[in-house]
Amino acid sequence: MLCAIRGASEAGIVQAVDGTAGRLSVTRRCADLTELLAAAEAGLGRVALVSTDLPMLDREAVAALHRCGVRVVGLGDPSLPWQGERATALGVDLVVDAPEDGTDATAFVRSVVALLERGPSGSADTVDLATAGPPAPGPQYVAPDGDDGLAPPEPSRLVAVWGPTGAPGRTTLAINLAAEIALLGRAALLVDADTYGGTVAQAVGLLDEAPGIAAAARAAGQGTLDVEHLARLTPLLAPGLRVLSGVSRADRWPELPTASLEVVWTVARALTGWTVVDCGFSIEQDEVLSYDTHAPHRNAATLSALQEADEVVVVGAGDPIGVQRLVRSLGELAELGLTGRRTVVVNKVRASVAGPRPEEAIASALERYAGVQAPILVPDDRQATDAALLEARLLHELVPGSPARRAIATLAAQLVGGGVRADGSAEREGLASPVAVGARASRADGP
């Protein structure tokens, strides 16, 4: 056992451990979190006893202990129940009240022994010292103030929009895909997880300095992210459509660790029925950094979103170079062992670069070299996309009859499984919602 306990309870716990006839032993009494992590990396213990108010204790530290095969037991002050709730949110395996006397310390040791006899490390099974009640419930949907009342369906879905390098139009597709899903009556959340060049906020007319995914990840790391907190970080772009902006500078990528993003995706599923994530292009996993479990990974945001996604929308450009990159990238995705369903989208399809029958040529090439059948083909409508970008508007608001918009609407209907609103009324193809247009018109006048 490794101890990083603050206060007078440490002595009683050590004495109780000595009375276990060798079943347990304290191998290191750590002064701070840094020493605790070093001892865990050295393999000096199987259980870490940690005070819930230990400085610098966050979800990433708990995840690092789990990667070392160490169970984490949090000791909280019974007069401060929020400490136990925070420790549970950080992913500790067991939450107990700090023992006050020898009897409580003995009961505590029995709880630790029971913990070692349970499942694998990192299961986040929380138990109270006095009564072993049911596990803490996951995030529940709460309609925030100003929401349109669209509760997420069961189960919620996470869609990762990814594509290889070369600007195939991932961001444009992700933005309008989320908007089309909202038009179908499903509450949607658009997330900018591109750590190389995220531009979702600018493309939709929001201030990119506003708190976004970095603030959500920071709250998740501290165990304070819940549905209401995430709702405050995601302004309404249109009825049923929220936006979580990305990092304002590319050098802020270390603020998005995998352990925190896992919580962000979980809470996002509870906030809305559909979460559309705009991912970065790179899925490279640095073999050198992978041996250092504490080193941040540049592509953690993209890899985390792809691993958690129920649907992976792979976007490629409709030109010879773009199709070649798309074919190769599909092989790279297969090596990741993703479990989500894959949908291939070819963007910017045009005869000037793909031949007189570009749809047939691209579909034939993908089927021959990648085994892809019936990809979604989005025509190159440069005039419509340029106008939407210039005015920071959605395609269905500004140019509802655009061929590109119609193709994206088809993709949204395919993912959702129908083109009917939640209230039962049919969505009229090519016609924007007047409520959405009015809401965006007032916002477009801002900065």
RACOR-V113872 format. One record per pair of residues at least 24 apart in sequence whose C-alpha atoms are under 8 Angstrom apart, sorted by the first residue. I is the first residue (numbers start at 1). GAP is how many residues later the second one is. D is the distance in whole Angstrom. If there is no record, write none. Layout:
I|GAP|D + I|GAP|D
This chain:
1|24|6 + 1|25|5 + 1|26|6 + 1|27|7 + 1|43|8 + 1|44|5 + 1|45|6 + 1|46|5 + 1|47|6 + 1|48|7 + 2|24|6 + 2|25|6 + 2|26|5 + 2|27|6 + 2|28|7 + 2|34|7 + 2|37|8 + 2|38|8 + 2|42|8 + 2|43|6 + 2|44|8 + 2|45|6 + 2|46|5 + 2|47|6 + 3|25|6 + 3|26|5 + 3|27|6 + 3|33|8 + 3|45|6 + 3|46|5 + 3|47|6 + 4|25|6 + 4|26|5 + 4|27|6 + 4|28|6 + 4|29|7 + 4|32|7 + 4|44|7 + 4|45|6 + 4|46|5 + 4|47|7 + 4|50|8 + 5|25|8 + 5|44|7 + 5|45|5 + 5|46|5 + 5|49|8 + 5|70|8 + 6|45|6 + 6|48|7 + 9|89|7 + 9|90|6 + 9|91|7 + 12|87|8 + 12|89|7 + 12|90|6 + 12|93|6 + 13|86|8 + 13|92|5 + 13|93|8 + 13|95|8 + 13|96|8 + 16|86|7 + 16|89|6 + 16|90|6 + 16|93|7 + 17|89|8 + 17|92|7 + 33|24|7 + 37|24|8 + 37|27|8 + 37|28|7 + 40|25|6 + 40|28|6 + 40|30|7 + 41|24|8 + 41|27|6 + 43|25|7 + 45|25|7 + 46|24|5 + 46|25|6 + 47|24|5 + 47|25|6 + 47|26|7 + 48|24|5 + 48|25|6 + 49|24|5 + 49|25|6 + 49|26|7 + 50|24|5 + 50|25|6 + 51|24|5 + 51|25|6 + 52|24|5 + 52|31|6 + 52|32|7 + 52|34|8 + 52|35|6 + 53|30|7 + 57|165|8 + 58|32|6 + 58|163|5 + 58|164|5 + 58|165|7 + 59|30|8 + 59|31|5 + 59|32|7 + 59|161|7 + 59|162|5 + 59|163|6 + 59|164|7 + 59|200|6 + 59|201|7 + 60|161|6 + 60|197|7 + 60|199|6 + 60|200|7 + 62|28|7 + 62|29|7 + 62|30|7 + 63|28|8 + 63|59|8 + 63|196|7 + 64|229|7 + 64|230|7 + 66|55|6 + 66|56|6 + 67|226|8 + 69|52|6 + 70|51|7 + 71|45|8 + 71|50|6 + 71|51|7 + 73|39|8 + 86|136|8 + 86|137|5 + 86|138|7 + 87|136|7 + 88|36|8 + 88|38|7 + 88|135|8 + 89|134|5 + 89|135|7 + 90|130|8 + 90|131|7 + 90|132|7 + 90|133|5 + 91|31|7 + 91|33|5 + 92|30|8 + 92|32|6 + 92|33|8 + 92|34|7 + 93|28|8 + 93|29|7 + 93|30|7 + 93|31|4 + 93|32|5 + 93|33|5 + 94|30|7 + 94|31|6 + 94|32|5 + 94|33|5 + 94|34|7 + 95|31|6 + 95|32|6 + 95|33|6 + 95|34|7 + 96|31|7 + 96|32|5 + 96|33|5 + 97|31|8 + 97|32|6 + 139|87|7 + 139|88|7 + 139|127|8 + 139|128|6 + 139|131|6 + 140|87|7 + 140|130|6 + 140|131|8 + 141|86|7 + 141|129|5 + 141|130|5 + 141|131|8 + 142|85|7 + 142|86|7 + 142|129|7 + 143|128|8 + 144|84|7 + 144|87|6 + 147|89|8 + 147|92|8 + 147|93|7 + 148|91|6 + 148|92|6 + 150|35|8 + 150|36|7 + 150|37|6 + 150|90|7 + 151|36|7 + 151|121|7 + 151|122|7 + 152|34|7 + 152|35|6 + 152|117|8 + 152|118|7 + 152|119|7 + 152|120|5 + 152|121|4 + 152|122|7 + 153|33|8 + 153|120|5 + 154|119|7 + 155|118|7 + 156|113|6 + 156|114|7 + 156|116|7 + 156|117|4 + 156|118|6 + 157|112|7 + 157|116|6 + 157|117|5 + 157|118|6 + 157|152|8 + 157|153|6 + 157|154|8 + 158|107|8 + 158|111|7 + 158|116|6 + 158|117|5 + 158|118|6 + 158|119|8 + 158|150|7 + 158|151|5 + 158|152|5 + 158|153|6 + 159|115|7 + 159|116|6 + 159|117|5 + 159|118|6 + 159|150|5 + 159|151|6 + 159|152|5 + 159|153|6 + 159|154|7 + 160|116|6 + 160|117|5 + 160|118|6 + 160|119|7 + 160|145|6 + 160|146|6 + 160|149|6 + 160|150|8 + 160|151|6 + 160|152|5 + 160|153|6 + 161|115|7 + 161|116|6 + 161|117|5 + 161|118|6 + 161|151|6 + 161|152|5 + 161|153|6 + 161|154|7 + 162|116|7 + 162|117|5 + 162|118|7 + 162|119|7 + 162|150|7 + 162|151|6 + 162|152|5 + 162|153|6 + 163|116|8 + 163|117|8 + 163|118|6 + 163|151|5 + 163|152|5 + 163|153|6 + 163|163|7 + 163|166|8 + 164|117|5 + 164|118|7 + 164|151|7 + 164|152|7 + 164|161|6 + 164|162|6 + 164|165|6 + 165|116|5 + 165|117|7 + 165|160|8 + 166|151|8 + 166|156|7 + 167|150|8 + 168|147|6 + 168|148|5 + 168|149|5 + 168|154|7 + 168|179|6 + 168|180|8 + 169|146|7 + 169|147|8 + 169|148|8 + 169|178|7 + 170|108|7 + 170|109|8 + 170|145|6 + 171|28|7 + 171|29|7 + 171|107|6 + 173|235|7 + 174|102|7 + 174|103|7 + 174|104|6 + 175|25|7 + 175|219|8 + 176|218|6 + 176|219|7 + 176|220|8 + 176|229|8 + 176|232|7 + 177|99|8 + 177|231|6 + 177|232|7 + 177|234|8 + 177|235|6 + 178|63|7 + 178|97|8 + 178|98|6 + 178|234|8 + 179|62|7 + 179|215|7 + 180|216|8 + 180|228|7 + 180|229|6 + 180|232|6 + 181|93|8 + 181|228|8 + 181|231|6 + 181|232|7 + 181|235|7 + 182|57|7 + 182|58|5 + 182|59|6 + 183|57|8 + 183|238|7 + 183|244|7 + 183|250|8 + 184|229|8 + 184|234|8 + 184|235|6 + 184|236|6 + 184|237|5 + 184|238|7 + 184|243|7 + 185|55|7 + 185|235|7 + 185|236|4 + 185|237|5 + 185|238|8 + 186|54|7 + 186|87|7 + 186|88|7 + 186|235|8 + 186|236|7 + 187|53|5 + 187|54|6 + 187|85|5 + 187|86|6 + 187|87|6 + 188|52|6 + 188|53|5 + 188|54|6 + 188|84|6 + 188|85|6 + 188|86|5 + 188|87|6 + 188|88|7 + 189|45|8 + 189|52|6 + 189|53|5 + 189|54|6 + 189|55|7 + 189|79|7 + 189|83|6 + 189|85|6 + 189|86|5 + 189|87|6 + 190|51|7 + 190|52|6 + 190|53|5 + 190|54|6 + 190|85|6 + 190|86|5 + 190|87|6 + 190|88|8 + 191|52|6 + 191|53|5 + 191|54|6 + 191|55|7 + 191|84|7 + 191|85|6 + 191|86|5 + 191|87|6 + 192|52|6 + 192|53|5 + 192|54|5 + 192|85|6 + 192|86|5 + 192|87|7 + 193|53|6 + 193|54|8 + 193|84|6 + 193|85|6 + 193|86|5 + 193|87|7 + 193|108|6 + 193|109|7 + 194|52|7 + 194|84|6 + 194|85|5 + 194|86|4 + 194|87|8 + 194|107|7 + 194|108|7 + 195|51|8 + 195|52|7 + 195|55|6 + 195|57|8 + 195|58|6 + 195|85|6 + 195|103|8 + 195|104|7 + 195|106|7 + 196|54|5 + 196|84|6 + 197|52|8 + 197|53|6 + 197|83|8 + 198|48|6 + 198|49|7 + 198|50|8 + 198|82|8 + 199|47|7 + 200|45|6 + 200|46|7 + 201|44|6 + 201|45|7 + 202|190|7 + 203|186|6 + 203|189|5 + 203|190|8 + 204|185|8 + 204|188|5 + 204|189|6 + 204|190|7 + 205|187|5 + 205|188|8 + 205|238|8 + 205|239|7 + 205|242|7 + 206|241|8 + 207|240|7 + 208|37|7 + 208|38|7 + 208|39|8 + 208|40|6 + 209|39|6 + 210|35|8 + 211|34|7 + 212|32|5 + 212|33|5 + 212|34|6 + 212|35|7 + 213|31|6 + 213|32|6 + 213|33|5 + 213|34|7 + 213|43|8 + 214|32|7 + 214|33|6 + 214|41|6 + 214|42|6 + 216|48|7 + 217|38|7 + 217|39|6 + 217|40|8 + 217|43|5 + 217|44|6 + 217|46|8 + 217|47|6 + 218|37|7 + 218|38|8 + 218|42|7 + 220|40|5 + 220|41|8 + 220|43|6 + 220|44|7 + 221|38|7 + 221|39|5 + 225|38|8 + 225|39|8 + 225|42|8 + 226|41|6 + 227|40|6 + 227|41|7 + 227|43|7 + 227|44|6 + 230|37|7 + 230|38|7 + 230|41|8 + 231|40|7 + 237|202|8 + 237|203|7 + 238|198|5 + 238|201|6 + 238|202|7 + 239|196|8 + 239|197|6 + 239|200|8 + 253|45|6 + 254|42|6 + 254|43|7 + 254|44|7 + 256|44|7 + 256|45|6 + 257|39|7 + 257|40|8 + 257|43|6 + 257|44|7 + 258|42|6 + 258|43|7 + 258|46|6 + 261|40|7 + 261|43|7 + 262|42|7 + 262|46|8 + 265|40|8 + 265|43|8 + 277|28|7 + 279|26|7 + 306|32|7 + 307|31|6 + 307|32|7 + 307|33|8 + 308|32|8 + 309|30|8 + 309|31|6 + 310|29|7 + 310|30|4 + 310|31|6 + 311|29|5 + 311|30|5 + 311|31|6 + 311|32|7 + 312|28|6 + 312|29|6 + 312|30|5 + 312|31|6 + 313|29|6 + 313|30|5 + 313|31|6 + 313|32|7 + 314|28|7 + 314|29|6 + 314|30|5 + 314|31|6 + 315|29|6 + 315|30|5 + 315|31|6 + 315|32|7 + 316|28|8 + 316|29|6 + 316|30|5 + 316|31|6 + 317|29|6 + 317|30|5 + 317|31|6 + 317|32|7 + 318|28|6 + 318|29|6 + 318|30|5 + 318|31|5 + 318|32|7 + 318|35|8 + 318|36|7 + 318|44|7 + 319|30|7 + 319|34|6 + 319|35|6 + 320|33|8 + 320|34|7 + 323|39|8 + 323|43|8 + 327|39|7 + 327|42|7 + 327|43|6 + 330|40|7 + 343|32|7 + 343|33|8 + 344|28|8 + 344|31|5 + 344|32|6 + 345|30|6 + 345|31|5 + 345|32|6 + 345|33|7 + 346|29|7 + 346|30|6 + 346|31|5 + 346|32|6 + 347|30|6 + 347|31|5 + 347|32|7 + 347|33|7 + 348|30|6 + 348|31|5 + 348|32|4 + 348|33|7 + 349|28|7 + 349|29|6 + 349|30|5 + 349|31|5 + 350|29|6 + 350|30|6 + 376|31|7 + 376|35|7 + 377|30|7 + 378|25|8 + 378|26|5 + 378|29|5 + 378|30|7 + 379|24|6 + 379|25|5 + 379|28|8 + 380|24|7 + 391|53|7 + 392|52|7 + 393|47|7 + 393|51|8 + 396|34|7 + 396|35|7 + 396|36|5 + 397|35|5 + 397|36|8 + 397|39|8 + 397|40|6 + 400|30|5 + 400|31|6 + 400|32|6 + 401|29|5 + 401|30|8 + 402|28|8 + 406|24|7
